[in-house]
């Protein structure tokens, strides 16, 4: 199947930002010729109030959003595998 694909990578510090993981993911995704776009979605805390309203423990409360340099690092790694950012 040659349908165009757009992918989203959620960049969460301490979970999905390890350099080797970024390389491994990009290497794998680069094997697919129908990937037209990769979006990096930086983690944020905007949904924390929803967890509080549901009375749920929000396990990512202490995680800070990735810095601009962390986002740029991920972009550069993905680009190094020819992925369209």
Secondary structure, DSSP 8 states (H G I E B T S, - for coil): ----EEEEEEE-TTTT--HHHHHHHHHHHTT-TTEEEEEEEE--STTHHHHHHTT---TTTT-----HHHHHHHHHHHHHTT---
